[in-house]
Amino acid sequence: MLAISIAAGVVLTALSARYGYHRDELYFRVVGAHPAWGYPDQPPLVPLYAALAGGSLVLLRLPATLAFMAGTVLTALTAREMGGGPRAQTVAALAWAVTPALAVGGHLMQPTIFDVVAWTAVTFLVTRWVRVRDDRLLLGVGLVTAVALQIKFLIVFFLAALALGVLLAGPRDLLRRPLLYAGAAVTVLAWLPGLWWQGRHGWPQLEMGRIIAAKDTDGGRLGFLPWQVVDTGVFTAPIWIAGLVRLWRGPWRLFVWAYAFLLLVFLITGGKHYYMMGAYPALWAAGAQVVERWRLRSVMFGVVALTTVGLLLPIYPLRTLHATPEAAISYDARETVGWRELTAAVAKAYRPGYVILAGDYGVAGAIDRYGAAYGLPKAYSGHNGLWYLGRPRNDDAPVLVLPAEREVLTRYWSDVQVAGRVDDGVRIDNEEQGQPIWICRGQRVPWDRLWPRLKRLA
C-alpha cells in the first residue's frame, strides 16, 4: 500500500505545475490573505494556507497530494482492520488511488480532498475501535473532526450518519464511552469560532447550501445516483457494491446504514454528488476481500486508472489541450488555463486611476496574482468572500468590469463600452474565453449604495 501511495504522490507532484491555477485556488489566495474565522462559503484553513504558499503551484498543491497519499494508506489500513490480508489491502489502496473524483482532489488545492480524508480517518478509527475497543480512538475521532471543521462542515453529516448506524446496528456501547464525549467537546470548542463568524454575518453558508441545491448541475437529483458510479470509476464500482453486501453481514453494518442515510439526505437537500466520496473508503475496504479473488481485477484498475489520467489530469501539451477529451470533459482542467492572459488583456485596457471590478472571484484572484507585473491595482469584487474585503471609494473613476452583461452594467453607468476582449491563446472554451472587458463611465449610484447590490453568493 505504501508503494501505491508513493507512486500516486510522485505522479501528482510531477503534474502540479502544468497549466495554471484553478479559479478556486486564486480566490483562496486573496481571501486567505485576510485571515478570519470563516468566510461565507467555507471555513478558514484552506484559504489561509493558500495565502501562505506564495507563488509556487507545487507548494500550493502539496498538501492536497499528501492528503491523497494519506487517504490511500488509511483505506488499506481499514481493510486490514476488517480482516483483509496484504492482497486485500492492495486492492483497497488501488480503489482509492484510481478513483476519478479523488484524483482531481489530489491535484488541486481545494477543500474536498481534505474533507474526504478526514471522513476516511474517522472510518479507520471507528473500524479499529469496533475490533479492539480502545477508547483513545474515540478521542481521535474528535480531534480529526475538530481539524476537519476548519476546512469543510460536511463531516457533521458523516458523524450524524455514523451515530444513526450505531443506534440501528450497534455496537451501542460505543455511545456510553466517556472519551467519545471528550472528543465531542473538543470538536465543539474548535467549531465555535467558525459558528460565531457565520452567525455574526447572517449564516451565509446556509444560503450557499440553498444556492447549490437550486443550481441543479450535473443532472441534479436525477443524476445523483448515476454520478456515484462515475465518481468512483465505472469499472471499479463493483468493489464498493460488494463492500455494501459484505458489511451488511459483518460487525460493521453501521457503515451500510450510514451510507444509506447520507444518500437520502444529500438527495433530499440537493447536495453535490461528490459529497458522498468520504463514505466509500469503508465500502472499498470491505469489498477488497471479495475482489481480491477476481481474475479481472487488474483489468478493472487499469481501465479506470488510464481513464482517470487521460481525462482528468494535465498530461497533454497546453497548445493541443483544446483538441483532447480532457478539454471536453473536465471543467476543472479548463478553469486552470488563461489567467495570465486575462490579466494581460485587462492591463491593455487599464489606465491610471481606473477601478477594476471583477464579476467573479477567479478574475479577481488572477489580477491579484499577476496584476502587479503589469502595474495593475487590486480588483474589487462582490463575489462570495471578496465582498467583505471592501468597496471602491472614488465615485467618479472609470471602471473596468469583467465578466458582466451589458444590460446589467447600464443600470449603474450611463456609458458602457467594450475596451478589450479575453483570449487565452490556446482555444480553451472556459468561462472567461472571449469575454468582453467593459469600460464604464458616468456612475449613476455612489459606491456606498451600489456595493450592497453587488453582493453575490455563488
C-alpha positions in Angstrom: 0.0 0.0 0.0 2.9 2.4 0.7 4.2 1.8 -2.8 0.8 2.7 -4.3 0.6 5.8 -2.1 4.2 6.9 -3.0 3.6 6.3 -6.8 0.4 8.3 -6.7 2.2 11.1 -4.9 5.0 11.2 -7.4 2.6 11.4 -10.3 0.5 14.2 -8.8 3.6 16.2 -7.8 5.1 15.9 -11.3 1.8 17.3 -12.7 1.3 20.0 -10.1 2.8 22.9 -12.1 1.4 22.1 -15.5 -1.2 24.5 -16.9 -2.0 27.0 -14.1 -4.1 28.0 -11.1 -7.7 26.9 -10.7 -10.2 29.7 -10.2 -10.9 28.4 -6.7 -7.1 28.5 -5.8 -6.9 32.1 -7.0 -9.8 33.0 -4.8 -8.3 31.3 -1.8 -5.1 33.2 -2.1 -7.0 36.5 -1.9 -9.3 35.9 1.0 -6.7 33.9 2.9 -4.5 37.0 2.9 -7.2 38.4 5.2 -7.4 35.8 7.9 -10.8 35.3 9.6 -12.6 32.6 11.5 -14.6 31.9 8.4 -15.9 33.0 5.0 -19.3 32.9 3.5 -18.6 29.8 1.5 -16.2 27.9 3.8 -14.0 27.7 6.9 -10.6 29.3 7.1 -7.8 26.7 6.9 -7.5 26.1 3.1 -7.6 29.9 2.2 -5.0 30.6 5.0 -2.6 28.0 3.6 -3.2 29.2 0.0 -2.2 32.7 1.0 1.0 31.5 2.8 2.1 29.2 -0.1 3.3 32.1 -2.2 3.6 31.8 -6.0 4.6 28.2 -6.3 1.9 25.8 -7.7 3.8 22.8 -6.4 3.9 24.2 -2.9 0.3 25.3 -3.1 -0.9 21.8 -4.1 1.5 19.7 -2.0 -1.0 19.4 1.0 -3.6 18.1 -1.4 -1.2 15.5 -2.8 -0.1 14.4 0.7 -3.8 14.1 1.8 -4.4 11.9 -1.3 -1.5 9.7 -0.3 -2.8 9.5 3.3 -6.2 8.5 2.1 -4.7 5.6 0.2 -2.9 4.3 3.2 -5.9 4.8 5.6 -8.2 2.9 3.2 -5.7 0.0 3.1 -5.4 0.1 6.9 -9.2 0.0 7.2 -9.2 -3.1 5.0 -6.7 -4.7 7.4 -8.9 -3.9 10.4 -11.8 -5.7 8.6 -9.6 -8.8 8.3 -8.1 -8.2 4.9 -4.6 -9.6 4.2 -1.9 -7.9 2.1 -3.7 -8.5 -1.2 -7.0 -7.1 0.0 -5.1 -4.1 1.4 -3.6 -3.5 -2.0 -7.0 -3.7 -3.7 -8.4 -1.2 -1.2 -5.5 1.2 -1.7 -5.8 0.9 -5.5 -9.6 1.6 -5.2 -8.8 4.9 -3.6 -5.8 5.7 -5.9 -7.6 5.3 -9.2 -10.9 7.0 -8.2 -11.6 9.8 -10.7 -13.1 12.3 -8.2 -10.3 11.8 -5.7 -7.5 12.2 -8.3 -8.8 15.6 -9.2 -8.9 16.5 -5.5 -5.3 15.4 -5.0 -4.2 17.6 -7.9 -5.9 20.8 -6.9 -5.8 22.8 -3.6 -9.5 22.6 -2.8 -11.3 21.6 0.5 -12.9 18.4 -0.9 -9.9 16.1 -0.7 -9.1 17.1 2.9 -12.8 16.5 3.9 -12.8 13.1 2.3 -9.5 12.1 4.0 -11.0 13.3 7.4 -14.0 11.0 6.8 -11.6 8.2 5.9 -9.6 8.8 9.1 -12.8 8.6 11.1 -13.8 5.5 9.3 -10.5 3.8 10.2 -10.7 4.9 13.9 -14.3 3.7 14.3 -13.5 0.4 12.5 -10.5 -0.2 14.7 -12.5 0.7 17.8 -15.1 -1.9 16.9 -12.3 -4.5 16.8 -10.1 -3.6 19.8 -12.3 -1.4 22.0 -9.6 1.1 22.7 -11.4 4.3 23.7 -8.5 6.5 22.9 -9.5 6.0 19.3 -12.8 7.8 20.0 -10.9 10.8 21.3 -9.0 10.6 18.0 -12.3 10.9 16.2 -13.0 14.2 18.0 -9.5 15.6 17.1 -9.8 14.7 13.5 -13.3 16.3 13.3 -12.0 19.4 15.1 -9.5 19.9 12.3 -11.9 18.9 9.5 -14.4 21.6 10.6 -11.7 24.2 9.8 -11.8 23.0 6.2 -15.4 22.0 5.5 -18.6 21.4 7.5 -19.7 18.3 5.7 -18.2 15.9 8.3 -21.1 16.8 10.6 -23.3 14.8 8.3 -21.0 11.9 8.4 -20.9 11.8 12.2 -24.7 12.0 12.3 -24.8 9.1 9.8 -22.4 7.0 11.9 -24.4 7.8 15.0 -27.6 6.5 13.3 -25.7 3.5 12.1 -24.6 2.7 15.7 -28.1 3.1 17.0 -29.6 0.8 14.4 -26.8 -1.8 14.1 -24.5 -1.4 17.1 -22.3 -1.6 18.8 -24.4 0.6 21.0 -21.9 0.6 23.9 -19.8 3.0 21.8 -22.3 5.7 22.8 -21.5 5.0 26.5 -17.8 5.7 26.4 -16.6 8.9 28.2 -13.8 9.6 25.7 -16.4 9.8 22.9 -17.9 12.8 24.6 -14.5 14.2 25.5 -13.7 14.1 21.7 -17.1 15.7 21.0 -16.3 18.6 23.5 -13.0 19.2 21.6 -15.0 19.3 18.3 -17.5 21.8 19.6 -14.8 24.1 21.0 -13.0 24.0 17.7 -16.2 24.7 15.8 -17.4 27.6 18.0 -15.2 30.4 16.3 -16.5 29.4 12.9 -20.1 29.3 14.1 -19.6 32.7 15.7 -18.4 34.1 12.4 -21.3 32.6 10.5 -23.8 33.9 13.0 -22.3 37.4 13.1 -22.6 37.6 9.3 -26.1 36.2 8.9 -25.3 32.5 8.3 -24.2 32.9 4.7 -23.1 29.3 4.4 -26.7 28.2 4.8 -27.6 30.4 2.0 -24.8 28.9 -0.1 -26.3 25.5 0.6 -29.6 26.7 -0.8 -28.0 28.1 -3.9 -26.1 24.9 -4.5 -29.3 22.9 -4.2 -31.1 25.2 -6.6 -28.4 25.2 -9.2 -29.3 21.7 -10.2 -26.0 21.0 -12.1 -24.8 17.5 -13.3 -28.3 16.3 -13.6 -29.4 17.4 -10.2 -31.2 14.9 -8.1 -31.8 12.6 -11.1 -28.1 12.5 -11.8 -27.1 12.0 -8.2 -27.1 8.2 -8.1 -25.5 7.7 -11.6 -22.8 10.0 -10.6 -21.9 7.8 -7.7 -20.7 5.2 -10.2 -18.9 7.8 -12.4 -17.2 9.4 -9.4 -15.8 6.1 -8.1 -15.0 4.6 -11.5 -17.4 2.7 -13.6 -15.2 -0.4 -13.8 -14.3 -0.4 -10.1 -17.8 0.3 -8.8 -18.2 -3.4 -8.2 -15.7 -3.1 -5.3 -17.9 -0.8 -3.2 -21.1 -2.6 -4.2 -19.5 -5.9 -3.0 -18.4 -3.9 0.2 -22.0 -3.0 0.9 -23.1 -6.6 0.8 -20.2 -7.8 3.0 -20.6 -5.0 5.5 -24.2 -5.9 6.0 -23.2 -9.4 7.0 -20.5 -8.4 9.5 -19.9 -6.4 12.6 -19.5 -3.1 10.7 -23.1 -3.0 9.4 -23.3 0.6 10.8 -21.5 1.8 7.7 -24.3 0.5 5.5 -26.9 2.5 7.4 -24.6 5.5 7.4 -24.2 5.2 3.6 -27.9 4.9 3.1 -28.6 7.9 5.4 -26.1 10.1 3.5 -27.6 9.1 0.1 -31.0 10.1 1.4 -30.0 13.3 3.0 -28.0 14.6 0.0 -30.7 13.6 -2.4 -33.4 15.4 -0.4 -31.2 18.5 0.2 -29.8 18.7 -3.4 -26.2 18.2 -2.3 -23.4 17.8 -4.8 -22.8 14.2 -6.0 -19.2 14.3 -4.7 -20.4 14.9 -1.2 -20.6 11.1 -0.9 -17.0 10.4 -1.6 -16.0 10.1 2.1 -18.4 7.3 2.6 -16.7 5.0 0.1 -13.4 4.0 1.9 -15.3 1.7 4.3 -17.0 0.1 1.3 -13.8 -0.3 -0.6 -12.1 -1.8 2.5 -14.8 -4.3 2.9 -15.2 -5.1 -0.8 -11.5 -5.6 -1.3 -11.7 -9.0 0.3 -14.2 -10.1 -2.3 -12.5 -8.5 -5.3 -9.0 -9.8 -4.4 -10.2 -13.2 -5.7 -11.4 -11.8 -9.1 -9.1 -12.6 -12.0 -10.1 -9.4 -13.9 -9.2 -7.0 -11.0 -6.0 -5.9 -12.8 -8.0 -5.0 -15.9 -10.6 -3.1 -13.8 -7.9 -1.0 -12.1 -6.0 -0.5 -15.4 -9.0 0.8 -17.3 -10.1 3.2 -14.5 -6.5 4.4 -14.0 -6.0 5.2 -17.6 -9.3 6.9 -17.9 -8.7 9.0 -14.8 -5.3 10.1 -16.0 -6.3 10.6 -19.6 -9.5 12.6 -18.9 -8.8 14.5 -15.6 -5.1 15.1 -15.1 -2.9 17.7 -17.0 -0.9 15.3 -19.2 -1.4 17.0 -22.6 0.7 19.9 -24.0 -1.2 23.1 -23.4 -1.2 24.1 -27.1 -3.1 20.9 -28.0 -5.3 20.7 -24.9 -8.3 22.1 -26.8 -8.4 19.1 -29.1 -8.3 16.4 -26.3 -11.1 14.7 -24.4 -9.9 16.3 -21.2 -10.8 19.7 -22.5 -14.2 18.4 -23.5 -15.0 16.6 -20.2 -13.1 18.3 -17.4 -14.4 21.6 -16.2 -11.6 21.9 -13.7 -8.9 21.4 -16.4 -10.5 24.2 -18.5 -10.5 26.5 -15.5 -6.7 26.2 -15.0 -6.0 27.9 -18.3 -5.7 31.6 -19.4 -5.5 33.6 -16.2 -2.2 35.3 -17.0 -3.5 36.1 -20.5 -6.7 37.5 -19.0 -4.7 39.8 -16.7 -2.6 41.0 -19.7 -5.8 41.8 -21.6 -7.1 43.9 -18.6 -3.7 45.6 -18.4 -4.1 46.7 -22.1 -7.4 48.4 -21.3 -6.3 49.9 -18.0 -5.3 53.5 -17.4 -4.0 55.0 -14.2 -6.9 55.9 -11.9 -9.3 53.3 -13.2 -11.1 51.0 -10.8 -11.2 47.2 -11.7 -14.3 45.4 -10.8 -14.3 41.6 -11.1 -17.6 39.8 -11.7 -16.3 36.6 -10.2 -13.6 35.5 -7.8 -11.5 33.8 -10.5 -10.9 37.1 -12.3 -10.2 39.0 -9.0 -7.7 36.3 -8.0 -5.9 36.3 -11.3 -5.4 40.1 -11.1 -4.2 39.7 -7.5 -1.7 37.1 -8.6 -0.4 38.5 -11.9 -1.5 42.1 -11.9 1.5 43.6 -10.1 3.7 42.7 -13.1 1.5 44.9 -15.3 1.1 47.8 -12.8 -2.5 46.9 -12.0 -4.2 47.8 -8.7 -6.2 45.1 -6.8 -9.5 44.2 -8.2 -12.7 44.7 -6.2 -15.5 42.0 -6.4 -18.8 41.3 -4.7 -18.4 37.6 -5.2 -18.6 35.5 -2.0 -15.8 36.4 0.5 -14.4 39.2 -1.6 -17.4 41.4 -0.9 -16.3 41.6 2.7 -12.9 43.0 1.8 -14.3 46.4 0.9 -15.5 48.6 -1.9 -14.0 51.2 -4.2 -14.1 54.8 -2.9 -13.9 57.0 -6.0 -17.4 57.5 -7.4 -16.0 59.4 -10.5 -13.4 56.9 -11.7 -13.9 54.9 -14.8 -14.5 51.2 -14.0 -13.2 48.2 -15.9 -15.6 45.3 -15.4 -15.4 41.6 -16.4 -17.2 39.3 -16.8 -20.6 41.0 -16.9 -23.6 41.5 -19.0 -24.0 44.9 -20.7 -27.7 45.1 -19.7 -26.7 44.9 -16.0 -24.0 47.4 -16.3 -26.2 50.1 -17.9 -28.3 50.1 -14.7 -25.4 51.7 -12.9 -23.3 53.5 -15.5 -24.6 55.8 -18.3 -21.7 55.0 -20.7 -20.7 51.3 -21.2 -18.3 50.3 -24.0 -16.1 47.4 -24.9 -12.5 48.1 -24.1 -11.0 44.7 -24.9 -11.6 41.0 -25.0 -10.1 38.0 -23.3 -8.2 35.4 -25.3 -6.3 32.6 -23.7 -4.4 31.9 -26.9 -4.9 28.2 -26.8 -8.6 28.0 -27.7 -9.9 26.6 -24.4 -13.6 27.2 -24.1 -13.8 28.1 -20.4 -15.9 30.7 -18.6 -13.6 33.6 -19.4 -12.7 32.9 -23.0 -14.0 35.6 -25.4 -15.5 37.7 -22.6 -15.6 41.4 -23.2 -13.8 43.8 -20.9 -16.1 46.7 -20.3 -15.2 50.3 -19.6 -17.9 52.0 -17.6 -18.3 55.8 -17.1 -21.0 58.0 -15.7 -21.7 56.2 -12.5 -25.4 56.6 -11.6 -25.2 55.3 -8.0 -22.4 56.0 -5.5 -20.4 53.1 -4.3 -21.8 53.2 -0.7 -25.2 52.4 -2.2 -24.1 50.3 -5.1 -21.9 47.9 -3.1 -24.7 46.1 -1.3 -26.4 45.4 -4.6 -23.2 43.7 -5.9 -23.0 41.2 -3.1 -23.3 37.8 -4.6 -23.1 34.2 -3.3 -22.5 31.6 -6.0 
